[in-house]
Amino acid sequence: MKQGHTYQDSQAPIIERIRDLLGRMTLVEKIGQMVQISKDGIQPGEVKQYFIGSVLSAGGGFPADNTPTGWLAMVNGFQAEALETRLGIPLLYGVDAVHGHGNMVGATIFPHQIGLGASRNPDLVRRIGEATAREILATGIHWNFAPVVVSAQDIRWGRTYETYSEDICIASELATAYMLGLQSLPQDFEPAPGQTIYTLATPKHFLGDGGTEWGTSTTGDYQLDQGDRTIGEADVRSLFLPPYQQAVSQGALSIMPSYSSLNGIKMHANSYWLTDVLKGELGFPGLIISDLNAVQQLSDDCYEAVVTAVNAGMDMLMISLDFKGLLNQMRRAVEKEDIPPARVDDAVRRILHVKFALGLFDRPFGDPGLQEAIGSDAHRQLAREAVRESLVLLKNEAETLPISRDLGLLYVAGAKADSTGSQSGGWTVTWQGTNASLQPGTTILEGIRALAGPDTTVEYQPSGEFKGIADVGIVVVGENPYAEGVGDREDLGLSHADIQLIEGMREHSKRLVAILLSGRPMIITDQVPLADAWVAAWLPGTEGGGVADALFGDYPFTGRLAYAWPRSMDQVPRNDGDEALYPLGYGLP
Ligand code: BGC
């Protein structure tokens, strides 16, 4: 980097460095900082040419060489271009490492948030944040668009599994723990000058994303996701604001607004909540990053959309399409003063503040020395611990669990029993996830085989078509992977095929254990009697050994429901006074 100016002086106070740098920037350079472009929407050379401030990998945004070294090369390539610009302002690369560095093959995939909600263990969640920080930093990435902090108010929402709990206190506590895990400087870490955070967390989606009403979405087939909520301000404050108050007080420096609306006003256009409340009342000092292409939803007219968003308080615009058009409109708007220049300066100041807080000016390339941490034994052990702690034992009769190690014959059924894809859910290599095992790891079946004693014969049939009768049968059923509004589902009953599988396994098992892989409670009331034991395993991620640990009794079941479990769809969304099948906090030992 060129030396000599105050902003390049590692010893100068950050506030001075920012003031100096801002004073040197042209309008085009400032506007470039205010956009974040999907890596698939930008060509080599364009980061440098357009002074782009940030690039992201959205769901499924992996490089052609989807390995840790392939990621590092891609991210460093963008960074090198940014450093070649006139002022050499480093780039900030962002990714949705919502349950580990999920897009990258070989990463450790932790349980999705709903499972961690059942663990009720902030220390565990914090350690997962730290481990995730190491895995992204190893690939040059400093920014994680996580956690989701809201409590889902309707479990038909396809993002329910991205939340911790219906209980706002549990959700806030765990979200803060996760953020601190990502952001806190590790004890043995030597920070860059002025560096105050390790990686950057993004509490999202501000405000009310989990509280929309069924059928109000205007996006595709979505029903709840990106929908609307008619609600008074006092309720907004009590239902949605507390996790943000807590996150801001604990050092949040990036927050993402929601695609959804309050009283018909899109959050991305809502200057009252973004500017007056979040930045003003709560004193949020960081940057507001729009959701992907959310700004374009504000108006068909790009100029109007940009003016509305930036004036509402957006500091950085996340886009995947036509960033050059958007940059032009922004420049026009500032030149015509439809966006006040002071607003641009405020946005850029916030962005630079975050970049300095991350130490990017002095250490822009992440920490490639951490590559060995990716998918390491230590991280996989942590994930396995998290899996064990997230399991909720819903039913256990006839002393079915724990299973003895040497019991003779054990049948395992269900294609999901042998798939890291099914057990990881959405946001795993691809945006929507898949039943295919794209991530290395340990499937539930492999975990069972590893722990069964030498005298136990384990037989596996995905279809459950066995001949004899096993001492114990294990059947794995549940939801197919999905993400966001694609997972908005009116009926949360088990599929016909899953019901048949359970019924079939009943015939072939003296004792039957059902394991449910799902992003939310499902309607199992009629199937509960068919199995002697039921385990809610949520979306445990790559370390299926953690399920086996609890099945064989090496560790106790300690998970407690973070969402009440409805008896029927009539109880969804939940009404006060409804008698759940299993209440919030339920979980057998
Ligand atoms: C999601 C965000 C995510 C972004 C970038 C959007 O579709 O709503 O939560 O951070 O994509 O992948």
Residues whose N, C-alpha, C, O or C-beta is under 5 A from the ligand:
A	BS01	BGC	S57 A58 G59 D96 F145 D291 L292
